[in-house]
Amino acid sequence: MNRDTIVRMREGIALLSGAICGLLTARLVLKILAARPDSPAVIWLYNLSNPLVAPLSILDREQPRFGAILELSTLATLLILISLTSLSWVWLGRIAQR
């Protein structure tokens, strides 16, 4: 791989990860602030982010169903995504230096 391709891959990964992190952060804030679940914008955001959070939903089984909650599955997904993004960023940077 040449250097330009690696730079584009790093930028693409950062852009995609940033968009997903923004989506998950918005979900986390709406859950903490107890947004109305019948609002169309909130429904859209929850439906869009549910597939990302579903694998870790077991972390939230003790949480109340309604009201202000700290959704641990969203927080864990955010941490995993940030970690994977930073690791891939560093790995691709080392490949580009060769």
N, C-alpha and C positions, 0 to 999 in steps of 0.2 A: 504494500500500500504506500502511496506517496503521501507526502506531508499535507497537501491540500485536502485530500480525502479524509484524513484523520481529523483535521481541523473542522471540517464540515460535520463529521460524525459527532465530535465533541459538542459543537454548537447545537446540533439537532437533539442530542440527548439532554442537554441543558434546557432547551426550549420545551421539549415534551415533559420533562420532569418538573419544570417550573409551572407549566399549565396544570398538571395533575396535582402538584402541591397547593396551588391556588384553589383548586376545586375542593380538595380535602380540608384546607384551612377554612374556607367558607362554610363547609358542612359542620366543622367543629364549632365555629363561632355560632352558627344557627342553633346547634344542639345546646350549647352552653347558655344562650340567651332565650331558650325555650320558644323558638319561632313557631308560629301557628302551622301545624302540619297540613292544613287544608288550603293554604295559599298556593296558587299555581306555580310561582317561582320556587318556592320551597319544595314542592312536590317534584318539579323538574330537576332540581339540584340533588335531592335525595335519590331519585331514580337513576340519575347519571352516575352518582358516586357509589351506589350500593354494590355493584360488582367488584369494586376495589376493596371495599370494607368487609364484604361477606366472609372471606376465608378466616378472618380473625374475630368474627362476631361472637364466638364463645366467651371472649373477654367481657362482654356486656350482658351476660345473662342475669347478673345480680343487680343490674341497673333498673331504675323505675322505667316504666313504659312511656310515660308522659312527664312533662315538666323539664326543668333545667337539669341536664346531666352532662357529665364529662365522659364522652364516648371513648373508651379506651381502645377500641378497635381502630378508630380513625387516627388516634394519636400514635398507635403502634405502626400503622400503615405509613403514616408520615415519616416516622423515624427510619423505617426500613427503606423507604423510597429515597430519602436524603442520603442514607448510608450507601446504598447501591449506586446512586448517581455520583457521589464523590469518589467511590472506588473505581468506577468505570472512567471517570474523568482523569484520575491519576494514572490508571493503567494505559489509557490511550495517549496520555502525555508522554509516558515513558517509551511507548512504541514510536512516537513521533520523533523523539530525540535520537533514536538509533540511526 
